[in-house]
């Protein structure tokens, strides 16, 4: 990923929670004949990725992460005032996230990056309920719906938002870290296409809207029966994982907090496994486990925590073969 020279200055401003300095850095970058899309994609995006890494490694607290994100939201607003008028077209495009996806900054960056390329991009916020999305799409009739998903466990809700777009007769583009690095997951949840960033989304939009090329058909398969079976057992599996974590800790106030956190992590683990079944991609579950192990290690938790959770989970999935196989694959030793 390319980074502007001023990215380090921008990160330092975020680390000090200095909104004025951050706005100044971004403004000077834009004044230096750098396009708005370059400021977004080569300074704000890499800076926000670094913010996430620092929070994952516990170098920054969640409060630090939220403060930095809020500042970048302000900077995006300032940059938006520099945007040219969109190219006249019959209809706008819409950018949002599915229900349960609280991380809306990536979607807003895409929307502003597309506006910088001449698109009338309407950003609809994050965690948008499917029924309200449907009402908006039927009323506004945009040309294309773009959806960002960064949380792996939310992929089933992404599929639901795509169903709403199909009902409204709209083509769709999806992206975000939960959608992976190729089109496999995007097609599995029923999107017409996958885009890795705003630039690639712009290419697709130009082809579909300006050149009149029909989008590839969306061909989501039926909902897998093993996915439905796993979802039906969610509460039982979460209880099993929570019981294991409780048995590993003493009865103290700190242990109670630890137990609550582990219950939440266990629920996420089951949800990501279910999402992996939905899109038929074991890499999704394996990647989540790698993220979880790094996050727990940064907080000096027992190094065998994730393997202990998998030891409990895998035998409970013996009659759901694909889920058991995905879990077994993730228990293999990782190459160094």
NORSULUR-V611914 format. One record per residue. N is the residue number from 0. PSI is psi as a letter, one per 40 degrees, with the letter a starting at -180 (999 if undefined). BURIAL is I if it has 9 or more other ideal C-beta (glycine too) atoms within 8 Angstrom, else O. D_CENTER is the distance of its C-alpha to the mean C-alpha in Angstrom with 2 decimals. Layout:
BEGIN
n=N psi=PSI burial=BURIAL d_center=D_CENTER
n=N psi=PSI burial=BURIAL d_center=D_CENTER
END
This chain:
BEGIN
n=0 psi=h burial=O d_center=18.08
n=1 psi=i burial=O d_center=20.86
n=2 psi=h burial=O d_center=21.32
n=3 psi=i burial=I d_center=23.91
n=4 psi=d burial=O d_center=26.73
n=5 psi=e burial=I d_center=25.96
n=6 psi=d burial=I d_center=22.48
n=7 psi=d burial=O d_center=24.30
n=8 psi=d burial=I d_center=26.09
n=9 psi=d burial=I d_center=22.97
n=10 psi=d burial=I d_center=21.48
n=11 psi=d burial=I d_center=24.87
n=12 psi=d burial=I d_center=24.86
n=13 psi=d burial=I d_center=21.54
n=14 psi=d burial=O d_center=23.05
n=15 psi=e burial=O d_center=26.05
n=16 psi=f burial=I d_center=24.19
n=17 psi=g burial=I d_center=26.38
n=18 psi=d burial=I d_center=25.05
n=19 psi=d burial=O d_center=28.18
n=20 psi=d burial=I d_center=27.95
n=21 psi=d burial=I d_center=24.32
n=22 psi=d burial=I d_center=25.35
n=23 psi=d burial=I d_center=28.41
n=24 psi=d burial=I d_center=26.73
n=25 psi=d burial=I d_center=24.44
n=26 psi=d burial=I d_center=27.47
n=27 psi=d burial=I d_center=29.71
n=28 psi=d burial=I d_center=27.32
n=29 psi=d burial=I d_center=27.30
n=30 psi=d burial=O d_center=31.07
n=31 psi=f burial=O d_center=31.61
n=32 psi=f burial=O d_center=31.08
n=33 psi=h burial=O d_center=27.51
n=34 psi=i burial=O d_center=25.61
n=35 psi=d burial=I d_center=23.01
n=36 psi=d burial=I d_center=20.38
n=37 psi=d burial=I d_center=21.46
n=38 psi=d burial=I d_center=21.24
n=39 psi=d burial=I d_center=17.64
n=40 psi=d burial=I d_center=16.54
n=41 psi=e burial=I d_center=19.01
n=42 psi=d burial=I d_center=19.15
n=43 psi=d burial=I d_center=16.44
n=44 psi=d burial=I d_center=13.48
n=45 psi=d burial=I d_center=15.19
n=46 psi=d burial=I d_center=16.30
n=47 psi=d burial=I d_center=12.95
n=48 psi=d burial=I d_center=11.91
n=49 psi=d burial=I d_center=15.26
n=50 psi=d burial=I d_center=14.75
n=51 psi=d burial=I d_center=11.89
n=52 psi=d burial=O d_center=14.28
n=53 psi=d burial=I d_center=17.16
n=54 psi=d burial=I d_center=15.66
n=55 psi=d burial=I d_center=14.76
n=56 psi=e burial=I d_center=18.33
n=57 psi=e burial=I d_center=19.78
n=58 psi=d burial=O d_center=21.36
n=59 psi=i burial=I d_center=19.88
n=60 psi=i burial=O d_center=19.70
n=61 psi=d burial=O d_center=16.96
n=62 psi=d burial=O d_center=19.40
n=63 psi=d burial=I d_center=19.48
n=64 psi=d burial=I d_center=15.72
n=65 psi=d burial=O d_center=15.94
n=66 psi=d burial=I d_center=19.05
n=67 psi=d burial=I d_center=17.65
n=68 psi=d burial=I d_center=14.72
n=69 psi=d burial=O d_center=17.47
n=70 psi=d burial=I d_center=19.64
n=71 psi=d burial=I d_center=17.23
n=72 psi=d burial=I d_center=16.88
n=73 psi=d burial=I d_center=20.68
n=74 psi=d burial=I d_center=20.89
n=75 psi=d burial=I d_center=18.84
n=76 psi=d burial=O d_center=21.33
n=77 psi=d burial=I d_center=24.21
n=78 psi=d burial=I d_center=23.09
n=79 psi=d burial=I d_center=22.70
n=80 psi=e burial=O d_center=26.40
n=81 psi=e burial=O d_center=27.22
n=82 psi=i burial=I d_center=25.67
n=83 psi=i burial=O d_center=28.31
n=84 psi=i burial=O d_center=28.91
n=85 psi=i burial=I d_center=26.92
n=86 psi=h burial=O d_center=28.85
n=87 psi=h burial=O d_center=30.61
n=88 psi=i burial=I d_center=29.19
n=89 psi=d burial=O d_center=29.90
n=90 psi=i burial=O d_center=26.52
n=91 psi=i burial=I d_center=23.35
n=92 psi=i burial=I d_center=19.80
n=93 psi=i burial=I d_center=17.04
n=94 psi=h burial=I d_center=13.42
n=95 psi=a burial=I d_center=11.32
n=96 psi=i burial=I d_center=8.52
n=97 psi=i burial=I d_center=9.70
n=98 psi=h burial=I d_center=11.62
n=99 psi=e burial=I d_center=10.30
n=100 psi=h burial=I d_center=7.01
n=101 psi=e burial=O d_center=8.72
n=102 psi=g burial=I d_center=6.70
n=103 psi=e burial=I d_center=8.49
n=104 psi=d burial=I d_center=9.77
n=105 psi=d burial=I d_center=7.85
n=106 psi=d burial=I d_center=9.00
n=107 psi=d burial=I d_center=12.30
n=108 psi=d burial=I d_center=12.78
n=109 psi=d burial=I d_center=12.58
n=110 psi=d burial=I d_center=14.98
n=111 psi=d burial=I d_center=17.30
n=112 psi=d burial=I d_center=17.27
n=113 psi=d burial=I d_center=18.40
n=114 psi=d burial=I d_center=20.92
n=115 psi=d burial=I d_center=22.30
n=116 psi=e burial=I d_center=22.94
n=117 psi=e burial=O d_center=24.88
n=118 psi=i burial=I d_center=22.62
n=119 psi=g burial=I d_center=22.99
n=120 psi=h burial=I d_center=19.28
n=121 psi=h burial=I d_center=18.86
n=122 psi=h burial=I d_center=15.81
n=123 psi=e burial=I d_center=15.70
n=124 psi=a burial=O d_center=13.57
n=125 psi=i burial=I d_center=10.75
n=126 psi=f burial=I d_center=11.28
n=127 psi=h burial=I d_center=13.81
n=128 psi=i burial=O d_center=16.20
n=129 psi=d burial=I d_center=17.05
n=130 psi=d burial=O d_center=20.72
n=131 psi=d burial=O d_center=20.39
n=132 psi=d burial=I d_center=18.22
n=133 psi=d burial=I d_center=21.04
n=134 psi=d burial=O d_center=23.71
n=135 psi=d burial=I d_center=22.31
n=136 psi=d burial=I d_center=21.96
n=137 psi=d burial=O d_center=25.48
n=138 psi=d burial=O d_center=26.92
n=139 psi=d burial=I d_center=25.45
n=140 psi=f burial=O d_center=25.27
n=141 psi=i burial=I d_center=22.81
n=142 psi=d burial=I d_center=23.07
n=143 psi=i burial=I d_center=19.47
n=144 psi=h burial=I d_center=16.24
n=145 psi=h burial=I d_center=12.97
n=146 psi=h burial=I d_center=9.67
n=147 psi=h burial=I d_center=6.18
n=148 psi=h burial=I d_center=3.45
n=149 psi=e burial=I d_center=0.57
n=150 psi=h burial=I d_center=4.14
n=151 psi=d burial=I d_center=6.80
n=152 psi=e burial=I d_center=9.35
n=153 psi=e burial=I d_center=8.20
n=154 psi=d burial=I d_center=9.02
n=155 psi=d burial=I d_center=12.56
n=156 psi=d burial=I d_center=11.92
n=157 psi=d burial=I d_center=10.30
n=158 psi=d burial=I d_center=13.65
n=159 psi=d burial=I d_center=15.50
n=160 psi=d burial=I d_center=14.33
n=161 psi=d burial=I d_center=15.39
n=162 psi=d burial=I d_center=18.64
n=163 psi=d burial=I d_center=19.25
n=164 psi=d burial=I d_center=19.02
n=165 psi=d burial=I d_center=21.44
n=166 psi=d burial=O d_center=23.73
n=167 psi=e burial=I d_center=23.81
n=168 psi=f burial=O d_center=24.60
n=169 psi=i burial=I d_center=21.73
n=170 psi=i burial=I d_center=20.11
n=171 psi=i burial=I d_center=16.34
n=172 psi=h burial=I d_center=13.96
n=173 psi=i burial=I d_center=10.33
n=174 psi=a burial=I d_center=8.00
n=175 psi=i burial=I d_center=4.88
n=176 psi=d burial=O d_center=5.02
n=177 psi=d burial=I d_center=4.94
n=178 psi=e burial=I d_center=7.50
n=179 psi=a burial=I d_center=9.56
n=180 psi=e burial=O d_center=12.32
n=181 psi=a burial=O d_center=14.45
n=182 psi=e burial=O d_center=14.94
n=183 psi=d burial=I d_center=15.58
n=184 psi=d burial=I d_center=12.64
n=185 psi=d burial=I d_center=12.53
n=186 psi=d burial=I d_center=16.24
n=187 psi=d burial=I d_center=16.20
n=188 psi=e burial=I d_center=14.33
n=189 psi=e burial=I d_center=16.71
n=190 psi=i burial=I d_center=15.43
n=191 psi=d burial=I d_center=18.16
n=192 psi=i burial=I d_center=16.32
n=193 psi=i burial=I d_center=13.38
n=194 psi=h burial=I d_center=13.07
n=195 psi=d burial=O d_center=11.87
n=196 psi=a burial=I d_center=12.43
n=197 psi=d burial=I d_center=14.56
n=198 psi=d burial=I d_center=17.71
n=199 psi=d burial=I d_center=17.15
n=200 psi=d burial=I d_center=16.12
n=201 psi=d burial=I d_center=19.38
n=202 psi=d burial=O d_center=21.34
n=203 psi=d burial=I d_center=20.32
n=204 psi=d burial=I d_center=21.05
n=205 psi=d burial=I d_center=24.35
n=206 psi=d burial=I d_center=25.36
n=207 psi=d burial=I d_center=24.69
n=208 psi=d burial=I d_center=25.80
n=209 psi=d burial=O d_center=28.34
n=210 psi=e burial=O d_center=29.80
n=211 psi=e burial=O d_center=29.77
n=212 psi=h burial=O d_center=28.38
n=213 psi=h burial=O d_center=27.16
n=214 psi=i burial=I d_center=23.51
n=215 psi=i burial=O d_center=23.41
n=216 psi=i burial=O d_center=23.65
n=217 psi=h burial=I d_center=20.81
n=218 psi=g burial=O d_center=22.06
n=219 psi=h burial=I d_center=20.03
n=220 psi=i burial=O d_center=22.33
n=221 psi=i burial=O d_center=23.41
n=222 psi=h burial=O d_center=21.55
n=223 psi=h burial=I d_center=22.65
n=224 psi=d burial=O d_center=25.28
n=225 psi=d burial=I d_center=24.14
n=226 psi=d burial=I d_center=20.70
n=227 psi=d burial=I d_center=22.71
n=228 psi=d burial=I d_center=25.01
n=229 psi=d burial=I d_center=22.41
n=230 psi=d burial=O d_center=20.87
n=231 psi=d burial=O d_center=24.49
n=232 psi=e burial=I d_center=25.03
n=233 psi=d burial=I d_center=21.97
n=234 psi=d burial=O d_center=24.17
n=235 psi=d burial=O d_center=26.75
n=236 psi=d burial=I d_center=24.44
n=237 psi=d burial=I d_center=22.79
n=238 psi=d burial=O d_center=26.41
n=239 psi=d burial=I d_center=27.44
n=240 psi=d burial=I d_center=24.82
n=241 psi=d burial=I d_center=25.67
n=242 psi=d burial=O d_center=29.34
n=243 psi=d burial=I d_center=28.97
n=244 psi=d burial=I d_center=27.33
n=245 psi=d burial=O d_center=30.09
n=246 psi=e burial=O d_center=32.75
n=247 psi=e burial=O d_center=31.58
n=248 psi=i burial=I d_center=32.14
n=249 psi=i burial=O d_center=35.14
n=250 psi=g burial=O d_center=35.70
n=251 psi=i burial=O d_center=35.07
n=252 psi=d burial=O d_center=33.01
n=253 psi=d burial=O d_center=30.70
n=254 psi=d burial=I d_center=30.47
n=255 psi=d burial=I d_center=29.64
n=256 psi=d burial=O d_center=26.65
n=257 psi=d burial=I d_center=25.66
n=258 psi=d burial=I d_center=26.10
n=259 psi=d burial=O d_center=23.89
n=260 psi=d burial=O d_center=21.04
n=261 psi=d burial=I d_center=21.66
n=262 psi=d burial=I d_center=21.71
n=263 psi=d burial=O d_center=18.24
n=264 psi=d burial=I d_center=17.07
n=265 psi=d burial=I d_center=19.16
n=266 psi=d burial=I d_center=17.57
n=267 psi=d burial=I d_center=14.06
n=268 psi=d burial=I d_center=15.84
n=269 psi=d burial=I d_center=17.43
n=270 psi=d burial=I d_center=14.42
n=271 psi=d burial=I d_center=12.56
n=272 psi=d burial=I d_center=15.99
n=273 psi=d burial=I d_center=16.31
n=274 psi=d burial=I d_center=13.11
n=275 psi=d burial=I d_center=14.58
n=276 psi=d burial=I d_center=17.78
n=277 psi=d burial=I d_center=16.43
n=278 psi=e burial=I d_center=15.17
n=279 psi=f burial=O d_center=18.00
n=280 psi=h burial=I d_center=16.24
n=281 psi=e burial=I d_center=17.33
n=282 psi=d burial=O d_center=15.32
n=283 psi=d burial=I d_center=12.19
n=284 psi=d burial=I d_center=14.41
n=285 psi=d burial=I d_center=16.12
n=286 psi=d burial=I d_center=13.22
n=287 psi=d burial=I d_center=12.22
n=288 psi=d burial=I d_center=15.93
n=289 psi=d burial=I d_center=16.23
n=290 psi=d burial=I d_center=13.64
n=291 psi=d burial=I d_center=15.54
n=292 psi=d burial=I d_center=18.85
n=293 psi=d burial=I d_center=18.23
n=294 psi=d burial=I d_center=17.10
n=295 psi=d burial=I d_center=20.19
n=296 psi=d burial=I d_center=22.45
n=297 psi=d burial=I d_center=21.71
n=298 psi=e burial=O d_center=22.90
n=299 psi=f burial=O d_center=25.98
n=300 psi=i burial=O d_center=25.49
n=301 psi=h burial=O d_center=27.46
n=302 psi=e burial=O d_center=26.45
n=303 psi=e burial=O d_center=26.94
n=304 psi=d burial=I d_center=24.63
n=305 psi=d burial=I d_center=22.06
n=306 psi=d burial=O d_center=24.98
n=307 psi=d burial=I d_center=26.78
n=308 psi=d burial=I d_center=24.00
n=309 psi=d burial=I d_center=23.97
n=310 psi=d burial=I d_center=27.77
n=311 psi=d burial=I d_center=27.62
n=312 psi=d burial=I d_center=24.95
n=313 psi=d burial=I d_center=26.35
n=314 psi=d burial=O d_center=29.85
n=315 psi=e burial=I d_center=28.54
n=316 psi=e burial=I d_center=26.90
n=317 psi=d burial=O d_center=30.07
n=318 psi=e burial=O d_center=30.60
n=319 psi=g burial=I d_center=27.08
n=320 psi=d burial=O d_center=27.66
n=321 psi=d burial=I d_center=24.34
n=322 psi=d burial=I d_center=22.52
n=323 psi=d burial=I d_center=25.33
n=324 psi=d burial=I d_center=25.06
n=325 psi=d burial=I d_center=21.34
n=326 psi=d burial=I d_center=22.19
n=327 psi=d burial=I d_center=25.29
n=328 psi=d burial=I d_center=23.55
n=329 psi=e burial=I d_center=21.31
n=330 psi=e burial=O d_center=24.52
n=331 psi=i burial=O d_center=26.15
n=332 psi=h burial=O d_center=26.93
n=333 psi=h burial=O d_center=24.53
n=334 psi=i burial=O d_center=26.27
n=335 psi=999 burial=O d_center=26.80
END
